[in-house]
């Protein structure tokens, strides 16, 4: 069985794009303006039972901005988390768990750029 990574990432990208008030990227162009969201790294663990193949997917989403303070980043992170209160629709799969795993904010070494990191957790089984 193939991992459903592309299917889940597409569903995440579509959901985040509709939820946030800034651009969303898989690959950030060199001329991108802040704030923006980048769909990032993924971790996968098995979640298979006797009859069904499944995986637990942790998808990292990065939020970047240069607004003084963290309010801009916090608002965008909140929009992302709220978007996953509803079940995620992934073609060919059933998502049985969907939501926040953890989140944090950072100040980059330049002292101006703010970086939010949201890890979302999904448990996905093949239909």
N, CA, C and O atoms as CSV, one atom per row, in Angstrom:
chain,resi,resn,atom,element,x,y,z
A,1,UNK,N,N,0.840,-1.193,0.000
A,1,UNK,CA,C,0.000,0.000,0.000
A,1,UNK,C,C,0.873,1.239,0.000
A,1,UNK,O,O,1.891,1.295,0.690
A,2,UNK,N,N,0.477,2.211,-0.762
A,2,UNK,CA,C,1.187,3.485,-0.791
A,2,UNK,C,C,0.755,4.366,0.371
A,2,UNK,O,O,-0.382,4.295,0.836
A,3,UNK,N,N,1.677,5.192,0.828
A,3,UNK,CA,C,1.327,6.173,1.850
A,3,UNK,C,C,0.463,7.259,1.209
A,3,UNK,O,O,0.724,7.659,0.075
A,4,UNK,N,N,-0.553,7.737,1.910
A,4,UNK,CA,C,-1.458,8.757,1.337
A,4,UNK,C,C,-0.933,10.182,1.510
A,4,UNK,O,O,-1.717,11.102,1.745
A,5,UNK,N,N,0.366,10.371,1.398
A,5,UNK,CA,C,0.949,11.685,1.708
A,5,UNK,C,C,0.504,12.777,0.748
A,5,UNK,O,O,0.146,13.871,1.184
A,6,UNK,N,N,0.521,12.502,-0.542
A,6,UNK,CA,C,0.109,13.534,-1.498
A,6,UNK,C,C,-1.363,13.880,-1.356
A,6,UNK,O,O,-1.742,15.047,-1.455
A,7,UNK,N,N,-2.195,12.870,-1.123
A,7,UNK,CA,C,-3.630,13.108,-0.965
A,7,UNK,C,C,-3.918,13.945,0.279
A,7,UNK,O,O,-4.723,14.875,0.241
A,8,UNK,N,N,-3.249,13.603,1.384
A,8,UNK,CA,C,-3.454,14.341,2.630
A,8,UNK,C,C,-2.894,15.758,2.493
A,8,UNK,O,O,-3.533,16.716,2.928
A,9,UNK,N,N,-1.709,15.903,1.895
A,9,UNK,CA,C,-1.135,17.242,1.740
A,9,UNK,C,C,-2.024,18.127,0.876
A,9,UNK,O,O,-2.191,19.308,1.178
A,10,UNK,N,N,-2.593,17.583,-0.183
A,10,UNK,CA,C,-3.495,18.371,-1.030
A,10,UNK,C,C,-4.700,18.843,-0.223
A,10,UNK,O,O,-5.096,20.005,-0.319
A,11,UNK,N,N,-5.284,17.948,0.571
A,11,UNK,CA,C,-6.439,18.317,1.391
A,11,UNK,C,C,-6.061,19.380,2.423
A,11,UNK,O,O,-6.834,20.305,2.673
A,12,UNK,N,N,-4.881,19.252,3.020
A,12,UNK,CA,C,-4.409,20.244,3.984
A,12,UNK,C,C,-4.196,21.587,3.294
A,12,UNK,O,O,-4.637,22.621,3.797
A,13,UNK,N,N,-3.526,21.578,2.153
A,13,UNK,CA,C,-3.275,22.815,1.402
A,13,UNK,C,C,-4.592,23.506,1.056
A,13,UNK,O,O,-4.735,24.712,1.262
A,14,UNK,N,N,-5.552,22.747,0.534
A,14,UNK,CA,C,-6.843,23.327,0.161
A,14,UNK,C,C,-7.550,23.926,1.377
A,14,UNK,O,O,-8.106,25.022,1.299
A,15,UNK,N,N,-7.527,23.202,2.501
A,15,UNK,CA,C,-8.194,23.669,3.719
A,15,UNK,C,C,-7.537,24.932,4.262
A,15,UNK,O,O,-8.223,25.898,4.598
A,16,UNK,N,N,-6.209,24.924,4.348
A,16,UNK,CA,C,-5.494,26.088,4.875
A,16,UNK,C,C,-5.677,27.292,3.947
A,16,UNK,O,O,-5.868,28.412,4.421
A,17,UNK,N,N,-5.619,27.071,2.642
A,17,UNK,CA,C,-5.775,28.171,1.679
A,17,UNK,C,C,-7.106,28.889,1.836
A,17,UNK,O,O,-7.185,30.105,1.665
A,18,UNK,N,N,-8.153,28.137,2.162
A,18,UNK,CA,C,-9.477,28.727,2.350
A,18,UNK,C,C,-9.623,29.395,3.715
A,18,UNK,O,O,-10.495,30.244,3.901
A,19,UNK,N,N,-8.772,29.015,4.672
A,19,UNK,CA,C,-8.952,29.466,6.051
A,19,UNK,C,C,-8.163,30.717,6.421
A,19,UNK,O,O,-8.584,31.476,7.294
A,20,UNK,N,N,-7.034,30.940,5.772
A,20,UNK,CA,C,-6.160,32.031,6.217
A,20,UNK,C,C,-6.262,33.252,5.318
A,20,UNK,O,O,-6.709,33.176,4.173
A,21,UNK,N,N,-5.838,34.371,5.868
A,21,UNK,CA,C,-5.936,35.651,5.181
A,21,UNK,C,C,-4.625,36.049,4.509
A,21,UNK,O,O,-4.373,37.234,4.294
A,22,UNK,N,N,-3.785,35.059,4.173
A,22,UNK,CA,C,-2.510,35.336,3.502
A,22,UNK,C,C,-2.231,34.219,2.505
A,22,UNK,O,O,-2.993,33.257,2.404
A,23,UNK,N,N,-1.129,34.355,1.768
A,23,UNK,CA,C,-0.763,33.347,0.774
A,23,UNK,C,C,-0.312,32.056,1.448
A,23,UNK,O,O,0.239,32.077,2.548
A,24,UNK,N,N,-0.555,30.930,0.773
A,24,UNK,CA,C,-0.134,29.614,1.250
A,24,UNK,C,C,0.725,28.991,0.154
A,24,UNK,O,O,0.366,29.008,-1.023
A,25,UNK,N,N,1.864,28.442,0.566
A,25,UNK,CA,C,2.803,27.868,-0.395
A,25,UNK,C,C,3.225,26.465,0.025
A,25,UNK,O,O,3.251,26.128,1.209
A,26,UNK,N,N,3.555,25.661,-0.977
A,26,UNK,CA,C,4.259,24.402,-0.760
A,26,UNK,C,C,5.755,24.689,-0.950
A,26,UNK,O,O,6.592,24.210,-0.185
A,27,UNK,N,N,6.069,25.469,-1.971
A,27,UNK,CA,C,7.422,25.971,-2.214
A,27,UNK,C,C,7.325,27.490,-2.275
A,27,UNK,O,O,6.633,28.036,-3.134
A,28,UNK,N,N,8.007,28.163,-1.376
A,28,UNK,CA,C,7.900,29.618,-1.266
A,28,UNK,C,C,8.731,30.288,-2.365
A,28,UNK,O,O,9.930,30.035,-2.480
A,29,UNK,N,N,8.091,31.146,-3.175
A,29,UNK,CA,C,8.860,31.849,-4.199
A,29,UNK,C,C,9.774,32.902,-3.573
A,29,UNK,O,O,9.522,33.374,-2.464
A,30,UNK,N,N,10.818,33.259,-4.283
A,30,UNK,CA,C,11.792,34.221,-3.746
A,30,UNK,C,C,11.192,35.611,-3.553
A,30,UNK,O,O,11.712,36.403,-2.767
A,31,UNK,N,N,10.110,35.916,-4.257
A,31,UNK,CA,C,9.493,37.246,-4.132
A,31,UNK,C,C,8.273,37.251,-3.206
A,31,UNK,O,O,7.480,38.192,-3.244
A,32,UNK,N,N,8.113,36.226,-2.385
A,32,UNK,CA,C,6.965,36.156,-1.465
A,32,UNK,C,C,7.033,37.282,-0.449
A,32,UNK,O,O,8.107,37.628,0.044
A,33,UNK,N,N,5.873,37.848,-0.142
A,33,UNK,CA,C,5.801,38.886,0.885
A,33,UNK,C,C,5.149,38.301,2.133
A,33,UNK,O,O,4.256,37.458,2.050
A,34,UNK,N,N,5.608,38.760,3.276
A,34,UNK,CA,C,5.073,38.282,4.554
A,34,UNK,C,C,3.840,39.072,4.913
A,34,UNK,O,O,3.745,40.240,4.536
A,35,UNK,N,N,2.895,38.499,5.619
A,35,UNK,CA,C,2.932,37.148,6.150
A,35,UNK,C,C,2.572,36.118,5.079
A,35,UNK,O,O,1.922,36.431,4.082
A,36,UNK,N,N,3.013,34.886,5.313
A,36,UNK,CA,C,2.614,33.772,4.464
A,36,UNK,C,C,2.705,32.475,5.256
A,36,UNK,O,O,3.310,32.415,6.327
A,37,UNK,N,N,2.092,31.452,4.704
A,37,UNK,CA,C,2.074,30.118,5.301
A,37,UNK,C,C,2.793,29.173,4.357
A,37,UNK,O,O,2.618,29.244,3.140
A,38,UNK,N,N,3.604,28.284,4.925
A,38,UNK,CA,C,4.278,27.251,4.135
A,38,UNK,C,C,3.891,25.885,4.674
A,38,UNK,O,O,4.057,25.600,5.860
A,39,UNK,N,N,3.373,25.046,3.787
A,39,UNK,CA,C,3.109,23.651,4.146
A,39,UNK,C,C,4.471,22.969,4.228
A,39,UNK,O,O,5.234,22.985,3.263
A,40,UNK,N,N,4.773,22.378,5.367
A,40,UNK,CA,C,6.133,21.916,5.613
A,40,UNK,C,C,6.300,20.406,5.694
A,40,UNK,O,O,5.722,19.638,4.925
A,41,UNK,N,N,7.097,20.031,6.639
A,41,UNK,CA,C,7.555,18.661,6.783
A,41,UNK,C,C,6.452,17.743,7.299
A,41,UNK,O,O,5.448,18.189,7.854
A,42,UNK,N,N,6.672,16.451,7.098
A,42,UNK,CA,C,5.692,15.452,7.525
A,42,UNK,C,C,6.415,14.303,8.229
A,42,UNK,O,O,7.521,13.915,7.851
A,43,UNK,N,N,5.765,13.775,9.253
A,43,UNK,CA,C,6.232,12.562,9.932
A,43,UNK,C,C,5.102,11.546,9.870
A,43,UNK,O,O,3.932,11.908,9.990
A,44,UNK,N,N,5.445,10.289,9.683
A,44,UNK,CA,C,4.435,9.238,9.531
A,44,UNK,C,C,4.753,8.090,10.480
A,44,UNK,O,O,5.901,7.659,10.591
A,45,UNK,N,N,3.718,7.603,11.163
A,45,UNK,CA,C,3.814,6.426,12.023
A,45,UNK,C,C,2.736,5.432,11.595
A,45,UNK,O,O,1.674,5.841,11.126
A,46,UNK,N,N,2.994,4.137,11.749
A,46,UNK,CA,C,1.958,3.169,11.401
A,46,UNK,C,C,0.792,3.238,12.384
A,46,UNK,O,O,0.979,3.493,13.574
A,47,UNK,N,N,-0.410,3.007,11.865
A,47,UNK,CA,C,-1.617,2.947,12.689
A,47,UNK,C,C,-2.534,1.882,12.091
A,47,UNK,O,O,-3.707,2.133,11.811
A,48,UNK,N,N,-1.975,0.699,11.904
A,48,UNK,CA,C,-2.666,-0.392,11.231
A,48,UNK,C,C,-3.277,-1.332,12.256
A,48,UNK,O,O,-2.680,-1.617,13.295
A,49,UNK,N,N,-4.482,-1.810,11.946
A,49,UNK,CA,C,-5.077,-2.840,12.789
A,49,UNK,C,C,-5.143,-4.141,11.991
A,49,UNK,O,O,-4.554,-4.223,10.913
A,50,UNK,N,N,-5.835,-5.147,12.488
A,50,UNK,CA,C,-5.844,-6.465,11.836
A,50,UNK,C,C,-6.463,-6.458,10.446
A,50,UNK,O,O,-6.137,-7.307,9.616
A,51,UNK,N,N,-7.349,-5.510,10.189
A,51,UNK,CA,C,-8.067,-5.537,8.916
A,51,UNK,C,C,-7.823,-4.330,8.016
A,51,UNK,O,O,-8.186,-4.360,6.840
A,52,UNK,N,N,-7.217,-3.273,8.542
A,52,UNK,CA,C,-7.122,-2.033,7.771
A,52,UNK,C,C,-5.731,-1.410,7.897
A,52,UNK,O,O,-5.170,-1.326,8.989
A,53,UNK,N,N,-5.186,-0.976,6.756
A,53,UNK,CA,C,-3.922,-0.240,6.758
A,53,UNK,C,C,-4.204,1.212,7.116
A,53,UNK,O,O,-5.101,1.833,6.545
A,54,UNK,N,N,-3.447,1.749,8.051
A,54,UNK,CA,C,-3.609,3.144,8.420
A,54,UNK,C,C,-2.296,3.766,8.823
A,54,UNK,O,O,-1.319,3.070,9.101
A,55,UNK,N,N,-2.282,5.078,8.852
A,55,UNK,CA,C,-1.102,5.823,9.267
A,55,UNK,C,C,-1.507,7.007,10.124
A,55,UNK,O,O,-2.603,7.551,9.987
A,56,UNK,N,N,-0.603,7.394,11.008
A,56,UNK,CA,C,-0.717,8.649,11.738
A,56,UNK,C,C,0.245,9.616,11.064
A,56,UNK,O,O,1.433,9.327,10.925
A,57,UNK,N,N,-0.271,10.753,10.650
A,57,UNK,CA,C,0.528,11.751,9.944
A,57,UNK,C,C,0.590,13.016,10.788
A,57,UNK,O,O,-0.435,13.555,11.204
A,58,UNK,N,N,1.805,13.477,11.033
A,58,UNK,CA,C,2.003,14.774,11.677
A,58,UNK,C,C,2.533,15.712,10.601
A,58,UNK,O,O,3.644,15.531,10.104
A,59,UNK,N,N,1.742,16.708,10.246
A,59,UNK,CA,C,2.112,17.678,9.197
A,59,UNK,C,C,2.481,18.993,9.871
A,59,UNK,O,O,1.709,19.529,10.666
A,60,UNK,N,N,3.655,19.506,9.552
A,60,UNK,CA,C,4.106,20.772,10.108
A,60,UNK,C,C,3.750,21.903,9.145
A,60,UNK,O,O,4.014,21.823,7.946
A,61,UNK,N,N,3.158,22.938,9.686
A,61,UNK,CA,C,2.808,24.120,8.910
A,61,UNK,C,C,3.529,25.308,9.533
A,61,UNK,O,O,3.436,25.550,10.737
A,62,UNK,N,N,4.251,26.045,8.688
A,62,UNK,CA,C,5.018,27.203,9.145
A,62,UNK,C,C,4.282,28.490,8.786
A,62,UNK,O,O,3.712,28.612,7.701
A,63,UNK,N,N,4.303,29.440,9.703
A,63,UNK,CA,C,3.724,30.762,9.474
A,63,UNK,C,C,4.849,31.780,9.661
A,63,UNK,O,O,5.552,31.767,10.671
A,64,UNK,N,N,5.004,32.658,8.677
A,64,UNK,CA,C,6.074,33.650,8.705
A,64,UNK,C,C,5.495,35.056,8.614
A,64,UNK,O,O,4.583,35.306,7.825
A,65,UNK,N,N,6.022,35.971,9.415
A,65,UNK,CA,C,5.580,37.349,9.364
A,65,UNK,C,C,6.629,38.279,9.943
A,65,UNK,O,O,7.584,37.832,10.579
A,66,UNK,N,N,6.449,39.574,9.720
A,66,UNK,CA,C,7.381,40.562,10.258
A,66,UNK,C,C,6.659,41.678,11.003
A,66,UNK,O,O,7.234,42.745,11.223
A,67,UNK,N,N,5.420,41.450,11.390
A,67,UNK,CA,C,4.682,42.403,12.201
A,67,UNK,C,C,5.330,42.462,13.580
A,67,UNK,O,O,5.732,41.430,14.117
A,68,UNK,N,N,5.436,43.637,14.150
A,68,UNK,CA,C,6.017,43.771,15.489
A,68,UNK,C,C,5.169,43.008,16.493
A,68,UNK,O,O,3.962,43.231,16.582
A,69,UNK,N,N,5.774,42.131,17.231
A,69,UNK,CA,C,5.046,41.294,18.174
A,69,UNK,C,C,4.520,40.042,17.496
A,69,UNK,O,O,4.792,39.788,16.323
A,70,UNK,N,N,3.765,39.266,18.256
A,70,UNK,CA,C,3.305,37.969,17.766
A,70,UNK,C,C,1.837,37.933,17.358
A,70,UNK,O,O,1.355,36.885,16.925
A,71,UNK,N,N,1.115,39.034,17.480
A,71,UNK,CA,C,-0.332,38.974,17.245
A,71,UNK,C,C,-0.677,38.514,15.831
A,71,UNK,O,O,-1.612,37.733,15.659
A,72,UNK,N,N,0.046,38.973,14.824
A,72,UNK,CA,C,-0.238,38.562,13.443
A,72,UNK,C,C,-0.057,37.052,13.271
A,72,UNK,O,O,-0.921,36.379,12.709
A,73,UNK,N,N,1.058,36.530,13.752
A,73,UNK,CA,C,1.345,35.097,13.655
A,73,UNK,C,C,0.311,34.302,14.450
A,73,UNK,O,O,-0.195,33.286,13.973
A,74,UNK,N,N,-0.001,34.761,15.653
A,74,UNK,CA,C,-0.980,34.055,16.494
A,74,UNK,C,C,-2.343,33.973,15.815
A,74,UNK,O,O,-2.994,32.930,15.865
A,75,UNK,N,N,-2.780,35.056,15.183
A,75,UNK,CA,C,-4.086,35.054,14.507
A,75,UNK,C,C,-4.101,34.063,13.348
A,75,UNK,O,O,-5.080,33.340,13.164
A,76,UNK,N,N,-3.025,34.025,12.564
A,76,UNK,CA,C,-2.973,33.092,11.431
A,76,UNK,C,C,-2.922,31.653,11.938
A,76,UNK,O,O,-3.571,30.774,11.371
A,77,UNK,N,N,-2.160,31.408,12.995
A,77,UNK,CA,C,-2.109,30.057,13.570
A,77,UNK,C,C,-3.492,29.639,14.069
A,77,UNK,O,O,-3.894,28.488,13.899
A,78,UNK,N,N,-4.215,30.568,14.681
A,78,UNK,CA,C,-5.563,30.277,15.153
A,78,UNK,C,C,-6.493,29.937,13.989
A,78,UNK,O,O,-7.317,29.031,14.102
A,79,UNK,N,N,-6.368,30.657,12.870
A,79,UNK,CA,C,-7.179,30.360,11.681
A,79,UNK,C,C,-6.894,28.943,11.177
A,79,UNK,O,O,-7.809,28.223,10.778
A,80,UNK,N,N,-5.627,28.554,11.198
A,80,UNK,CA,C,-5.247,27.216,10.739
A,80,UNK,C,C,-5.854,26.155,11.642
A,80,UNK,O,O,-6.499,25.224,11.160
A,81,UNK,N,N,-5.657,26.285,12.928
A,81,UNK,CA,C,-6.165,25.274,13.873
A,81,UNK,C,C,-7.685,25.177,13.792
A,81,UNK,O,O,-8.232,24.074,13.794
A,82,UNK,N,N,-8.372,26.311,13.720
A,82,UNK,CA,C,-9.841,26.315,13.644
A,82,UNK,C,C,-10.341,25.616,12.385
A,82,UNK,O,O,-11.416,25.017,12.403
A,83,UNK,N,N,-9.588,25.681,11.301
A,83,UNK,CA,C,-10.004,25.062,10.037
A,83,UNK,C,C,-10.068,23.543,10.143
A,83,UNK,O,O,-10.750,22.894,9.351
A,84,UNK,N,N,-9.364,22.974,11.112
A,84,UNK,CA,C,-9.339,21.523,11.250
A,84,UNK,C,C,-10.236,21.029,12.380
A,84,UNK,O,O,-10.075,19.904,12.853
A,85,UNK,N,N,-11.187,21.869,12.820
A,85,UNK,CA,C,-12.232,21.415,13.737
A,85,UNK,C,C,-13.193,20.484,13.009
A,85,UNK,O,O,-13.844,19.639,13.623
A,86,UNK,N,N,-13.271,20.652,11.697
A,86,UNK,CA,C,-14.139,19.810,10.870
A,86,UNK,C,C,-13.329,18.650,10.317
A,86,UNK,O,O,-12.110,18.761,10.191
A,87,UNK,N,N,-13.977,17.539,9.985
A,87,UNK,CA,C,-13.232,16.413,9.409
A,87,UNK,C,C,-12.559,16.802,8.096
A,87,UNK,O,O,-13.099,17.579,7.309
A,88,UNK,N,N,-11.380,16.250,7.880
A,88,UNK,CA,C,-10.643,16.488,6.642
A,88,UNK,C,C,-11.103,15.475,5.601
A,88,UNK,O,O,-11.117,14.273,5.867
A,89,UNK,N,N,-11.479,15.953,4.421
A,89,UNK,CA,C,-11.924,15.068,3.339
A,89,UNK,C,C,-10.718,14.704,2.477
A,89,UNK,O,O,-10.104,15.575,1.860
A,90,UNK,N,N,-10.382,13.416,2.436
A,90,UNK,CA,C,-9.264,12.922,1.638
A,90,UNK,C,C,-9.796,11.796,0.757
A,90,UNK,O,O,-10.255,10.768,1.255
A,91,UNK,N,N,-9.730,12.000,-0.551
A,91,UNK,CA,C,-10.292,11.035,-1.498
A,91,UNK,C,C,-9.648,9.655,-1.318
A,91,UNK,O,O,-8.425,9.515,-1.344
A,92,UNK,N,N,-10.509,8.636,-1.132
A,92,UNK,CA,C,-10.052,7.261,-0.999
A,92,UNK,C,C,-9.665,6.855,0.406
A,92,UNK,O,O,-9.282,5.708,0.639
A,93,UNK,N,N,-9.761,7.790,1.354
A,93,UNK,CA,C,-9.335,7.519,2.731
A,93,UNK,C,C,-10.358,8.050,3.723
A,93,UNK,O,O,-11.139,8.951,3.417
A,94,UNK,N,N,-10.334,7.477,4.905
A,94,UNK,CA,C,-11.153,7.966,6.011
A,94,UNK,C,C,-10.218,8.578,7.047
A,94,UNK,O,O,-9.300,7.913,7.527
A,95,UNK,N,N,-10.447,9.826,7.388
A,95,UNK,CA,C,-9.654,10.502,8.409
A,95,UNK,C,C,-10.429,10.387,9.715
A,95,UNK,O,O,-11.491,10.992,9.869
A,96,UNK,N,N,-9.891,9.604,10.662
A,96,UNK,CA,C,-10.618,9.347,11.904
A,96,UNK,C,C,-10.189,10.270,13.037
A,96,UNK,O,O,-10.865,10.348,14.063
A,97,UNK,N,N,-9.078,10.965,12.860
A,97,UNK,CA,C,-8.631,11.934,13.854
A,97,UNK,C,C,-7.980,13.083,13.112
A,97,UNK,O,O,-7.206,12.874,12.178
A,98,UNK,N,N,-8.299,14.297,13.532
A,98,UNK,CA,C,-7.826,15.480,12.813
A,98,UNK,C,C,-7.761,16.636,13.797
A,98,UNK,O,O,-8.766,16.983,14.416
A,99,UNK,N,N,-6.578,17.239,13.946
A,99,UNK,CA,C,-6.510,18.407,14.813
A,99,UNK,C,C,-5.108,18.753,15.257
A,99,UNK,O,O,-4.127,18.208,14.751
A,100,UNK,N,N,-5.024,19.661,16.200
A,100,UNK,CA,C,-3.758,20.201,16.686
A,100,UNK,C,C,-2.983,19.149,17.476
A,100,UNK,O,O,-3.532,18.481,18.352
A,101,UNK,N,N,-1.711,19.014,17.154
A,101,UNK,CA,C,-0.793,18.193,17.941
A,101,UNK,C,C,0.005,19.097,18.886
A,101,UNK,O,O,0.095,18.820,20.082
A,102,UNK,N,N,0.585,20.179,18.348
A,102,UNK,CA,C,1.247,21.200,19.163
A,102,UNK,C,C,1.540,22.416,18.305
A,102,UNK,O,O,1.440,22.370,17.079
A,103,UNK,N,N,1.904,23.506,18.968
A,103,UNK,CA,C,2.221,24.747,18.260
A,103,UNK,C,C,3.212,25.550,19.092
A,103,UNK,O,O,3.270,25.431,20.315
A,104,UNK,N,N,3.995,26.380,18.385
A,104,UNK,CA,C,4.920,27.268,19.090
A,104,UNK,C,C,5.230,28.467,18.206
A,104,UNK,O,O,5.039,28.431,16.990
A,105,UNK,N,N,5.716,29.535,18.847
A,105,UNK,CA,C,6.151,30.727,18.113
A,105,UNK,C,C,7.612,30.997,18.460
A,105,UNK,O,O,8.085,30.692,19.554
A,106,UNK,N,N,8.308,31.584,17.482
A,106,UNK,CA,C,9.732,31.880,17.638
A,106,UNK,C,C,10.033,33.252,17.052
A,106,UNK,O,O,9.320,33.730,16.170
A,107,UNK,N,N,11.084,33.874,17.545
A,107,UNK,CA,C,11.636,35.063,16.906
A,107,UNK,C,C,12.917,34.635,16.215
A,107,UNK,O,O,13.800,34.059,16.850
A,108,UNK,N,N,13.028,34.908,14.923
A,108,UNK,CA,C,14.231,34.542,14.179
A,108,UNK,C,C,15.412,35.403,14.634
A,108,UNK,O,O,15.222,36.451,15.250
A,109,UNK,N,N,16.636,34.951,14.326
A,109,UNK,CA,C,17.830,35.686,14.770
A,109,UNK,C,C,17.902,37.142,14.309
A,109,UNK,O,O,18.605,37.942,14.925
A,110,UNK,N,N,17.188,37.502,13.237
A,110,UNK,CA,C,17.222,38.904,12.790
A,110,UNK,C,C,16.477,39.824,13.750
A,110,UNK,O,O,16.553,41.045,13.617
A,111,UNK,N,N,15.748,39.246,14.726
A,111,UNK,CA,C,15.033,40.038,15.723
A,111,UNK,C,C,13.726,40.628,15.242
A,111,UNK,O,O,12.986,41.210,16.036
A,112,UNK,N,N,13.425,40.496,13.976
A,112,UNK,CA,C,12.219,41.094,13.399
A,112,UNK,C,C,11.226,40.046,12.897
A,112,UNK,O,O,10.014,40.208,13.040
A,113,UNK,N,N,11.746,38.981,12.313
A,113,UNK,CA,C,10.892,37.970,11.701
A,113,UNK,C,C,10.319,37.042,12.762
A,113,UNK,O,O,11.036,36.526,13.619
A,114,UNK,N,N,9.017,36.845,12.682
A,114,UNK,CA,C,8.312,35.934,13.584
A,114,UNK,C,C,8.001,34.648,12.828
A,114,UNK,O,O,7.671,34.670,11.642
A,115,UNK,N,N,8.113,33.533,13.536
A,115,UNK,CA,C,7.920,32.217,12.934
A,115,UNK,C,C,6.993,31.414,13.830
A,115,UNK,O,O,7.311,31.145,14.989
A,116,UNK,N,N,5.850,31.034,13.288
A,116,UNK,CA,C,4.928,30.168,14.000
A,116,UNK,C,C,5.010,28.768,13.417
A,116,UNK,O,O,5.137,28.601,12.205
A,117,UNK,N,N,4.936,27.766,14.277
A,117,UNK,CA,C,4.997,26.370,13.848
A,117,UNK,C,C,3.775,25.654,14.414
A,117,UNK,O,O,3.558,25.629,15.625
A,118,UNK,N,N,2.987,25.077,13.521
A,118,UNK,CA,C,1.794,24.333,13.911
A,118,UNK,C,C,1.965,22.899,13.427
A,118,UNK,O,O,2.161,22.659,12.235
A,119,UNK,N,N,1.892,21.955,14.347
A,119,UNK,CA,C,1.901,20.535,13.975
A,119,UNK,C,C,0.478,20.013,14.090
A,119,UNK,O,O,-0.132,20.046,15.159
A,120,UNK,N,N,-0.036,19.530,12.966
A,120,UNK,CA,C,-1.374,18.944,12.927
A,120,UNK,C,C,-1.251,17.433,12.866
A,120,UNK,O,O,-0.346,16.897,12.227
A,121,UNK,N,N,-2.165,16.755,13.534
A,121,UNK,CA,C,-2.137,15.289,13.603
A,121,UNK,C,C,-3.373,14.719,12.917
A,121,UNK,O,O,-4.497,15.164,13.149
A,122,UNK,N,N,-3.134,13.723,12.066
A,122,UNK,CA,C,-4.203,13.047,11.333
A,122,UNK,C,C,-3.993,11.540,11.436
A,122,UNK,O,O,-2.874,11.055,11.270
A,123,UNK,N,N,-5.046,10.810,11.705
A,123,UNK,CA,C,-5.013,9.354,11.602
A,123,UNK,C,C,-5.902,8.988,10.429
A,123,UNK,O,O,-7.085,9.328,10.388
A,124,UNK,N,N,-5.302,8.283,9.473
A,124,UNK,CA,C,-5.922,8.065,8.176
A,124,UNK,C,C,-5.927,6.563,7.856
A,124,UNK,O,O,-4.913,5.879,7.988
A,125,UNK,N,N,-7.117,6.067,7.425
A,125,UNK,CA,C,-7.262,4.666,7.007
A,125,UNK,C,C,-7.770,4.612,5.585
A,125,UNK,O,O,-8.541,5.466,5.147
A,126,UNK,N,N,-7.333,3.606,4.879
A,126,UNK,CA,C,-7.832,3.407,3.524
A,126,UNK,C,C,-9.289,2.921,3.604
A,126,UNK,O,O,-9.626,2.080,4.437
A,127,UNK,N,N,-10.148,3.466,2.721
A,127,UNK,CA,C,-11.561,3.055,2.694
A,127,UNK,C,C,-11.683,1.675,2.094
A,127,UNK,O,O,-12.789,1.147,1.981
